[in-house]
Amino acid sequence: MNIIYLEHYAGSPKLGMEFRPYYLAQRWVKAGHHVTIVASSYSHLRTKNPDLKGQPYHTEIEDGIRWFWIAGPAYSGNGMGRVRNILSFLNGVERYWKLICAAGKPDAVIASSTYPLDIYPAKKIAKHYGAKLVYEVHDLWPLSPMELGHMSPHHPFIMVMQRAENECCKSCDAIVSLLPCAQEHFVEHGMAPEKFHCVPNGIVAQDWEKPLPEHPVYEEKLKKLHDDGWFLVAYTGAHGVANALDSFVEAGSFLSGEKVKLLLIGPGPERERLKKKAAQIAPENVELLDPVGRDDMPGLLHQMDALYIGLQRQPLFRFGVSPNKLMDYMMAAKPVIFAIEAGNDMVQEAQCGISIPPEDSAYIADAVRQLAAMPAEARAAMGERGRQYILQHHDYDILAKQFLEILETC
């Protein structure tokens, strides 16, 4: 097949997030297919953006994938700068669609940007070439800015986005969603039920087959804590409002006098405030450590006894969640405390930890005590169930085949 993959924010291991389009395309190319990823030259998600040297577009081949970069202006935040960036990408696809398809007649066109507006140029390309049209859903727009940002359904921005989402539901041959419980939402907006497919986020199994470092990050500190009898529970990742880390810090005050250490490791705007709070209410049981690199994460997680993930309670999560962090935790084969109220619960499905209500420090402390009281062998078996679950359901080798079957049969 010849596949055109429109994903405004697509990245690669060389450039940084987001990785999903790269990992899927890489496997499709290995299977003998041709893939063009179309992306903006600027994304706030990447650690490095390609330099087009003043050119309006640029094509290159990397790892067998053809990349078509469209020049986009830099921006910060979610203001008019980001709107201009979005419009530059849409205008670029509209303007250069023949060049985008210069490698050959496409058999499938995937509209995959976070916002649904790329359905319009994607539909134009698919119609011209008689290709299949697929909408890949990362977040529900405009429902996300309505429920999270409290925007009115009558706001012009929301109305434009809703019209685009309705077009996706009406025109696409298939809708591929990262959110497992979103089918009913799309049916309400005009999608035939049989067009819905869930292909969640995934992991690259090979990344976890590498030998652990001889001296992992924080080795001396963590070994001393273990030798002194401390049970270590870690949260790794962004320290933002959405991560609901106040309850994790507050759980430390319930564990006062017990040899349990709650560790927070990562960057974010809430980090300094949480550090001060931990020092005030639970100095013995809560500690914040400096962030570590992605390559250091397997070695770090391996040294923990259990891992924690939580999010604020949000009605939007009724459609399901697919956090990359959770998959890392499960691949590390450690028990997980899952404090998210969502339409799905991978920890419960895999029986690899304890699921509790979100934003409740007492429940977190009780879950920690339960895990600490278990024999080490029982915790190891619990963690291994999580690892096997991810390998069976979330390996990108498997997900790429699932997605390809949808493209071939829709």
Backbone torsions as a table, in degrees:
resi	resn	phi	psi	omega
1	MET	NA	154.1	171.9
2	ASN	-110.1	115.3	-170.6
3	ILE	-115.5	128.7	171.9
4	ILE	-103.3	123.0	-173.2
5	TYR	-118.6	100.6	178.5
6	LEU	-86.1	111.8	178.6
7	GLU	-145.1	95.9	-176.5
8	HIS	-42.2	-44.1	-169.9
9	TYR	-102.1	11.4	-175.1
10	ALA	-55.7	141.1	177.8
11	GLY	-132.9	-161.2	-178.9
12	SER	-159.4	169.5	177.2
13	PRO	-56.2	-30.7	179.9
14	LYS	-74.0	-32.5	-173.8
15	LEU	-103.8	-21.6	-174.3
16	GLY	100.3	-178.2	-173.5
17	MET	-55.9	152.5	8.0
18	GLU	-103.2	148.0	-166.6
19	PHE	-94.5	-22.9	-171.1
20	ARG	-52.6	-50.2	-179.6
21	PRO	-58.2	-39.4	179.7
22	TYR	-63.2	-48.3	-176.5
23	TYR	-64.5	-39.6	177.5
24	LEU	-67.4	-48.5	-178.2
25	ALA	-61.4	-40.6	179.9
26	GLN	-56.9	-41.8	-179.0
27	ARG	-75.4	-35.0	176.1
28	TRP	-65.0	-39.3	178.1
29	VAL	-63.6	-43.2	178.5
30	LYS	-62.4	-27.6	179.0
31	ALA	-83.5	1.7	175.6
32	GLY	101.0	9.1	-178.7
33	HIS	-98.3	163.9	178.4
34	HIS	-109.5	131.0	-176.5
35	VAL	-130.3	131.1	169.8
36	THR	-113.5	118.4	173.7
37	ILE	-94.6	125.8	179.0
38	VAL	-107.6	122.1	-175.0
39	ALA	-144.2	160.5	175.0
40	SER	-77.9	147.9	178.8
41	SER	-70.4	-14.8	178.5
42	TYR	-126.3	129.5	173.2
43	SER	-142.7	137.8	178.1
44	HIS	-70.0	-14.0	-177.1
45	LEU	-82.2	-24.3	-175.0
46	ARG	-81.5	151.5	172.6
47	THR	-84.0	-22.0	178.4
48	LYS	-145.0	132.0	178.1
49	ASN	-107.3	144.4	-179.5
50	PRO	-65.4	146.0	179.2
51	ASP	-98.9	111.2	-178.8
52	LEU	-86.9	1.0	177.0
53	LYS	51.7	42.9	175.2
54	GLY	82.3	-0.7	-179.9
55	GLN	-83.3	149.2	-178.6
56	PRO	-73.0	-21.0	176.9
57	TYR	-157.0	165.3	-179.9
58	HIS	-154.8	139.1	175.8
59	THR	-116.1	145.9	176.7
60	GLU	-156.7	161.1	176.8
61	ILE	-112.1	126.8	176.1
62	GLU	-136.5	125.0	-178.7
63	ASP	53.5	35.6	178.1
64	GLY	82.1	-6.2	-179.9
65	ILE	-93.8	133.3	174.7
66	ARG	-87.6	124.7	179.2
67	TRP	-106.6	134.4	174.1
68	PHE	-120.3	104.9	-177.3
69	TRP	-92.3	132.3	175.8
70	ILE	-109.6	126.8	-177.1
71	ALA	-60.1	129.8	179.6
72	GLY	-136.0	143.1	-179.5
73	PRO	-72.4	149.0	175.6
74	ALA	-70.6	158.8	180.0
75	TYR	-157.1	167.1	172.1
76	SER	-137.7	143.0	-179.7
77	GLY	71.9	-161.8	-176.0
78	ASN	-115.1	29.5	-178.3
79	GLY	-89.1	-153.2	-175.6
80	MET	-66.1	-25.3	177.3
81	GLY	-61.4	-41.2	178.9
82	ARG	-70.5	-36.3	176.9
83	VAL	-60.6	-43.5	178.2
84	ARG	-62.6	-37.5	178.2
85	ASN	-63.8	-43.7	178.2
86	ILE	-61.5	-46.3	-178.6
87	LEU	-64.5	-35.4	179.2
88	SER	-64.5	-37.6	179.0
89	PHE	-68.8	-47.5	-179.5
90	LEU	-61.7	-43.3	178.4
91	ASN	-63.8	-37.1	179.0
92	GLY	-65.7	-42.4	177.7
93	VAL	-63.5	-42.6	178.9
94	GLU	-62.6	-39.5	-175.4
95	ARG	-78.7	-37.3	-171.8
96	TYR	-108.7	21.3	-172.5
97	TRP	-60.4	-33.3	178.5
98	LYS	-69.3	-37.1	176.3
99	LEU	-68.9	-37.1	177.3
100	ILE	-59.0	-36.4	-177.6
101	CYS	-96.6	14.5	-174.8
102	ALA	-65.5	-21.6	-179.1
103	ALA	-76.7	-7.7	179.2
104	GLY	145.0	158.9	179.7
105	LYS	-58.6	122.2	180.0
106	PRO	-74.2	144.7	173.9
107	ASP	-96.2	-24.4	180.0
108	ALA	-147.4	141.4	176.5
109	VAL	-123.8	124.2	-178.5
110	ILE	-108.6	121.8	172.9
111	ALA	-96.1	112.1	-167.1
112	SER	-132.3	7.1	178.9
113	SER	-67.3	156.3	-177.3
114	THR	-53.9	-43.4	177.0
115	TYR	-85.1	152.6	-175.0
116	PRO	-86.8	4.0	-173.1
117	LEU	-67.6	-20.0	179.8
118	ASP	-73.4	-0.6	174.8
119	ILE	-62.9	-31.2	-175.7
120	TYR	-67.9	-53.9	175.8
121	PRO	-66.7	-32.5	177.9
122	ALA	-62.8	-42.0	179.0
123	LYS	-63.9	-39.9	179.5
124	LYS	-61.5	-45.6	179.8
125	ILE	-64.5	-46.9	-178.6
126	ALA	-61.2	-41.6	-179.3
127	LYS	-66.0	-41.6	-177.7
128	HIS	-62.8	-39.7	-175.2
129	TYR	-100.1	-0.8	-176.7
130	GLY	68.0	31.5	-178.7
131	ALA	-90.8	161.5	174.9
132	LYS	-75.3	144.7	-177.4
133	LEU	-115.4	124.2	-176.7
134	VAL	-127.8	134.4	175.3
135	TYR	-104.4	120.0	177.3
136	GLU	-102.5	124.8	-172.8
137	VAL	-102.6	120.7	172.5
138	HIS	-95.3	-57.1	177.5
139	ASP	-126.8	155.1	179.9
140	LEU	-85.0	102.3	173.3
141	TRP	-108.3	129.8	16.6
142	PRO	-96.4	9.1	-175.8
143	LEU	-63.7	-36.5	-179.0
144	SER	-61.3	-53.3	177.8
145	PRO	-65.9	-23.3	177.1
146	MET	-72.1	-47.7	-174.7
147	GLU	-83.7	-35.8	-179.2
148	LEU	-88.0	-36.1	-178.0
149	GLY	-101.6	-0.4	177.0
150	HIS	57.7	35.7	177.3
151	MET	-80.1	144.5	-179.3
152	SER	-71.2	142.4	175.3
153	PRO	-63.1	-14.2	180.0
154	HIS	-97.2	1.1	175.9
155	HIS	-65.2	136.7	-178.1
156	PRO	-53.4	-40.0	179.3
157	PHE	-61.0	-44.9	-179.1
158	ILE	-66.0	-41.0	-179.1
159	MET	-64.6	-38.3	177.1
160	VAL	-65.2	-43.9	179.5
161	MET	-65.7	-39.9	-179.8
162	GLN	-64.8	-39.4	177.2
163	ARG	-61.5	-39.5	179.4
164	ALA	-68.0	-41.6	178.3
165	GLU	-64.0	-40.0	176.8
166	ASN	-61.1	-37.7	177.9
167	GLU	-64.1	-39.7	176.1
168	CYS	-58.9	-46.6	-177.3
169	CYS	-65.6	-33.9	-176.7
170	LYS	-82.3	-39.2	-167.8
171	SER	-98.0	-24.8	-171.4
172	CYS	-76.0	147.7	174.3
173	ASP	-77.5	-24.4	177.0
174	ALA	-156.8	149.7	171.0
175	ILE	-116.7	121.3	179.4
176	VAL	-107.1	117.5	-173.4
177	SER	-114.3	138.5	169.9
178	LEU	-76.0	-17.7	-176.3
179	LEU	-95.9	115.0	-170.8
180	PRO	-70.1	-19.6	-172.6
181	CYS	-111.3	25.6	-172.3
182	ALA	-98.6	1.9	-174.6
183	GLN	-57.6	-47.1	-177.2
184	GLU	-59.5	-38.0	179.2
185	HIS	-59.0	-45.7	-177.5
186	PHE	-73.3	-32.1	175.1
187	VAL	-61.4	-40.7	178.4
188	GLU	-61.8	-23.3	-179.0
189	HIS	-105.0	16.1	169.7
190	GLY	109.6	2.3	179.9
191	MET	-81.0	138.6	170.2
192	ALA	-70.8	133.0	-173.1
193	PRO	-53.1	-36.3	-176.0
194	GLU	-70.9	-9.3	179.4
195	LYS	-84.2	-7.7	-176.3
196	PHE	-86.1	134.5	176.7
197	HIS	-140.5	142.6	175.7
198	CYS	-109.0	120.2	171.0
199	VAL	-126.2	98.6	-170.7
200	PRO	-74.6	-179.3	172.3
201	ASN	-65.8	163.8	-176.0
202	GLY	-145.2	-172.1	178.9
203	ILE	-131.6	161.5	173.2
204	VAL	-101.5	107.0	-173.0
205	ALA	-57.3	-34.5	-177.9
206	GLN	-61.3	-28.5	178.8
207	ASP	-64.3	-24.3	-176.8
208	TRP	-101.7	1.2	178.0
209	GLU	-95.1	-6.9	177.9
210	LYS	-69.7	144.8	177.7
211	PRO	-62.6	143.0	177.2
212	LEU	-67.7	149.7	-179.2
213	PRO	-64.0	148.5	179.3
214	GLU	-62.2	-36.4	179.2
215	HIS	-127.5	87.9	-177.7
216	PRO	-68.1	164.0	-179.2
217	VAL	-59.2	139.8	-179.5
218	TYR	62.1	22.8	-174.9
219	GLU	-57.3	-50.0	-175.2
220	GLU	-62.2	-45.3	-178.3
221	LYS	-64.3	-47.5	-175.1
222	LEU	-70.7	-35.4	177.4
223	LYS	-64.5	-40.9	178.8
224	LYS	-62.8	-41.8	177.9
225	LEU	-61.8	-44.8	178.6
226	HIS	-62.8	-44.3	-179.7
227	ASP	-61.2	-29.1	178.9
228	ASP	-87.2	4.1	173.3
229	GLY	91.9	13.9	-179.5
230	TRP	-82.2	140.9	173.6
231	PHE	-95.2	122.5	-170.6
232	LEU	-105.6	124.5	176.8
233	VAL	-122.5	125.7	-174.7
234	ALA	-119.0	144.9	162.4
235	TYR	-110.9	130.2	176.7
236	THR	-123.7	141.3	177.6
237	GLY	127.1	-164.3	-174.2
238	ALA	-63.9	140.2	174.6
239	HIS	-104.3	82.3	-179.5
240	GLY	-123.1	172.7	-179.3
241	VAL	-59.7	-40.8	-176.3
242	ALA	-64.1	-22.7	-176.2
243	ASN	-80.3	-5.1	173.0
244	ALA	50.4	50.6	-175.4
245	LEU	-85.3	-9.6	175.4
246	ASP	-58.8	-41.9	-178.8
247	SER	-66.6	-33.0	177.7
248	PHE	-67.7	-43.6	177.4
249	VAL	-64.6	-44.6	-179.2
250	GLU	-64.3	-27.5	176.6
251	ALA	-60.6	-26.9	178.3
252	GLY	-60.9	-32.7	180.0
253	SER	-70.3	-27.2	175.8
254	PHE	-74.1	-19.5	-175.9
255	LEU	-102.4	12.3	-179.9
256	SER	-55.6	132.9	179.9
257	GLY	88.0	-8.4	178.2
258	GLU	-103.4	149.6	-176.5
259	LYS	-84.8	65.7	177.4
260	VAL	-126.3	131.2	178.6
261	LYS	-118.9	120.9	175.3
262	LEU	-96.0	121.2	-175.8
263	LEU	-112.2	133.7	174.9
264	LEU	-115.5	121.8	-173.5
265	ILE	-131.2	109.2	-179.9
266	GLY	159.5	172.2	-179.9
267	PRO	-96.6	176.5	172.4
268	GLY	142.2	162.4	-175.4
269	PRO	-66.3	-21.0	-178.5
270	GLU	-91.9	-3.4	-170.3
271	ARG	-59.9	-50.6	-176.1
272	GLU	-65.8	-38.7	178.3
273	ARG	-64.1	-43.5	-180.0
274	LEU	-65.8	-34.8	179.0
275	LYS	-63.0	-44.6	177.7
276	LYS	-64.6	-41.1	-179.8
277	LYS	-63.3	-43.5	179.6
278	ALA	-61.7	-41.1	180.0
279	ALA	-64.5	-28.6	-178.2
280	GLN	-82.7	-41.7	-170.6
281	ILE	-107.0	-21.0	-177.5
282	ALA	-152.7	59.1	-174.5
283	PRO	-63.0	-27.3	-178.3
284	GLU	-85.2	-25.7	-169.8
285	ASN	-110.3	-9.9	-179.1
286	VAL	-129.9	134.7	178.8
287	GLU	-144.4	138.6	175.4
288	LEU	-103.9	127.3	178.5
289	LEU	-110.5	156.5	-179.0
290	ASP	-64.3	150.7	179.4
291	PRO	-60.0	155.6	176.2
292	VAL	-123.3	161.9	179.6
293	GLY	-74.0	161.4	179.8
294	ARG	-56.9	-39.6	-177.7
295	ASP	-69.0	-21.7	179.6
296	ASP	-85.3	-8.9	-171.1
297	MET	-64.5	-46.5	179.1
298	PRO	-56.3	-43.2	179.3
299	GLY	-64.9	-36.7	177.9
300	LEU	-66.4	-50.9	-177.1
301	LEU	-62.3	-34.7	-179.2
302	HIS	-60.5	-27.1	-176.6
303	GLN	-84.7	-5.4	-177.2
304	MET	-91.2	159.4	175.5
305	ASP	-91.3	-30.2	178.9
306	ALA	-157.5	164.8	-176.7
307	LEU	-132.8	151.8	-174.6
308	TYR	-124.4	138.8	171.3
309	ILE	-138.7	135.7	179.0
310	GLY	-148.5	158.4	175.1
311	LEU	-143.1	156.6	173.4
312	GLN	-58.4	151.6	175.1
313	ARG	-71.8	118.9	-179.3
314	GLN	-136.8	130.6	178.2
315	PRO	-56.9	-27.9	-177.7
316	LEU	-61.3	-25.2	-178.2
317	PHE	-72.4	-3.8	176.0
318	ARG	-61.5	-20.8	179.6
319	PHE	-84.9	-3.1	178.5
320	GLY	105.2	160.6	177.9
321	VAL	-132.9	155.3	-179.9
322	SER	-143.7	63.6	-173.0
323	PRO	-72.9	130.1	176.2
324	ASN	-61.4	-35.9	179.7
325	LYS	-58.1	-41.9	-178.9
326	LEU	-63.0	-38.6	179.3
327	MET	-66.8	-37.2	174.7
328	ASP	-61.5	-44.9	179.0
329	TYR	-58.0	-46.9	-176.3
330	MET	-69.3	-35.7	176.8
331	MET	-67.8	-25.0	176.5
332	ALA	-75.2	-5.7	177.4
333	ALA	60.1	43.3	176.7
334	LYS	-118.0	147.6	175.4
335	PRO	-60.9	144.0	-175.4
336	VAL	-119.3	133.6	168.0
337	ILE	-95.1	116.6	-172.0
338	PHE	-109.4	105.2	-176.7
339	ALA	-111.9	62.5	-179.6
340	ILE	-135.1	131.9	175.5
341	GLU	-97.1	107.3	-173.3
342	ALA	-144.0	170.0	178.6
343	GLY	-70.5	-15.6	176.6
344	ASN	-133.9	160.8	-178.7
345	ASP	-148.1	94.0	-177.5
346	MET	-65.0	-32.0	-179.8
347	VAL	-66.1	-43.0	177.0
348	GLN	-66.8	-42.7	179.6
349	GLU	-59.8	-41.3	-177.7
350	ALA	-86.1	-11.1	-175.8
351	GLN	54.7	49.1	-174.7
352	CYS	-118.4	21.7	179.7
353	GLY	172.6	-153.4	-177.6
354	ILE	-127.1	126.9	177.9
355	SER	-100.0	133.0	-176.6
356	ILE	-136.9	164.3	175.3
357	PRO	-63.5	151.4	179.7
358	PRO	-74.3	156.7	171.3
359	GLU	56.4	41.7	179.8
360	ASP	-133.7	102.8	-173.6
361	SER	-66.5	-32.6	179.2
362	ALA	-65.5	-42.0	177.9
363	TYR	-64.1	-38.3	179.3
364	ILE	-62.8	-46.7	-179.7
365	ALA	-61.0	-41.8	179.1
366	ASP	-64.6	-40.4	178.8
367	ALA	-63.9	-39.7	177.5
368	VAL	-62.0	-44.6	-180.0
369	ARG	-61.8	-42.1	179.3
370	GLN	-59.4	-45.5	-179.2
371	LEU	-68.3	-40.0	-179.5
372	ALA	-64.7	-30.7	-178.9
373	ALA	-78.3	-14.5	-178.8
374	MET	-73.7	148.8	169.1
375	PRO	-61.2	147.8	-179.2
376	ALA	-56.7	-34.4	-179.2
377	GLU	-66.0	-36.4	179.3
378	ALA	-68.8	-39.9	177.1
379	ARG	-65.0	-39.4	179.4
380	ALA	-63.5	-41.3	179.0
381	ALA	-65.8	-38.8	177.7
382	MET	-61.2	-47.6	179.5
383	GLY	-63.4	-39.5	-179.7
384	GLU	-65.4	-32.4	176.0
385	ARG	-62.2	-38.2	177.4
386	GLY	-64.5	-43.0	-179.8
387	ARG	-62.9	-44.4	179.9
388	GLN	-64.8	-35.5	178.9
389	TYR	-62.4	-45.0	-179.9
390	ILE	-65.5	-43.0	179.7
391	LEU	-61.8	-33.4	-178.2
392	GLN	-82.3	-29.1	-171.4
393	HIS	-119.5	-15.2	-171.0
394	HIS	-133.0	13.2	174.2
395	ASP	-73.4	131.0	-178.3
396	TYR	-60.9	-24.0	173.8
397	ASP	-61.2	-40.5	179.4
398	ILE	-74.1	-45.1	-177.0
399	LEU	-64.8	-37.7	179.2
400	ALA	-63.2	-39.4	177.5
401	LYS	-66.0	-41.6	178.4
402	GLN	-60.4	-46.5	-178.7
403	PHE	-64.1	-41.9	-179.1
404	LEU	-63.1	-40.0	177.5
405	GLU	-61.7	-37.6	177.8
406	ILE	-64.3	-44.1	179.8
407	LEU	-62.6	-35.2	-175.9
408	GLU	-80.0	-25.8	-172.4
409	THR	-112.2	-10.2	-175.5
410	CYS	-74.2	NA	NA
